């Protein structure tokens, strides 16, 4: 039966001399605390500190990376334990896990395989590969372990050496779980981030109802432009009091705008209509990025822009199962002209910090690195989502470093719902960065002591500084 073994030199360069440098660099950073400044873990896990349920509920059903690969091979969501929105039946958790196990070979060569193998080995002590034959062994070992106090969320938070983790909530969220964490006396640092998409995107499902709820929550009249902006300012201040240091904006494009107050009022009235046009929806999102940048200058929240995803590309899947089931697809994204209105207005203001991510790798060297290499407010987020992989991270470093340098980037963030994979993802990023730095040392483009400093910066210091943590 195949063994599960994590090679100590995994992901390091194949050249032995360079690999030795990478190994030494990695040893200097592998035990640094984890800064997780952007992610989607559930804050109620840490508020309630209850036992996780079973292997399927924790490691299969919430992971859209895993779901999308299995779905692409013709497996039904119900067979993977995912229930339809209508409340229909789904496979028993053990049976769903058996489906994953019998198809685990599909993940060969993918980052999901790297992350899952790390979790299986390092967290649960499994030493045989996941296969159809070991499915029940895995399910029982993981599920039984999860009933132990040492596998509760707070205990794992401490075990993973997480210094701070940021969740992501919408303006309508009461942040009750964050209040419970704050009042519990637990010393773990779990903070929120302001994600206003449901009340900023006119094409977001339920936008009109969300505006009404926004009014009820804030006491502002969110059918008026000034009341709407005042509601955002109020909620941003509340999020700050609950620990937020950043905002996050997941728009389809990076388009920004700088309209006059009269134009903004007219546009806001139009986007509240039932038949809002796609052009008006895009223009409103664009204007709101600029408005949010102005608010960040006032309140100090770091702004993150995550454009370039065609979300819910599979309408039948979305209709039956909802969001985040693996059907979000990258699209080509333009930044130079798109960000110009925002940067023309605020790009030189030292109070503003904007972190830009992309799913369009072709823009790294042509657009993003030159922009971040010039504007003081801009920094580049790490290789993200479909590119948070060994080759994606290597491409990122090679395409941006010569123009933007290292110091206009922000290290690594894991951007995940899969809590147990957080240390695996950070370990992967540290290994890849150490390998890249080792190549520069071997080519005499960096001194070894410079590489050691950068290894710590990339693993820990940059993220802590960029997110004002």
Buried (B, 14 or more C-beta within 10 A) or exposed (E): EEEBEEEEBBBBBEEEEBBBBBBBBBEBBBEBBBBBBBBBBBBBBBBBBEEBEBBBBBBBBBBBBBBBBBBEEEBEBBBBBBBBEEEEEBBEBBBBBBBBBBBBEBBEEBBBBBBBBBBBBBBBEBEBBBBBEBBEBBBBBBBEBBEEEEBBBBBBBEEBEBBBBBBBBBBBBEBEBBEBBBEBEBEBBBBBBBBBBBBBBBBBEEBBEBBEBBBEBBEBBBBBBEBBBBBBBBBBBBBBEBBBBBBBBBBBBBBBBBBEEEEBBEBBEBBBEEEBEEEBBBBBBBBBBBBBBBBBBEBBBBBBBBBBBEBBEBEEBBEBBEEBBBBBBBEEBBBBEBBBBBBEBBBEBEEBBBBBBBBBBEBBBBBBBBBBBEBEBBBBBBBBBBBBBBEBBBBBBEBBBEBBEBEBBBBBBBBBBBBBBBBBBBBBBBBBBBBBBBBBBBEEEBEBEBBBBBBBBBBBBBBBBBBEB
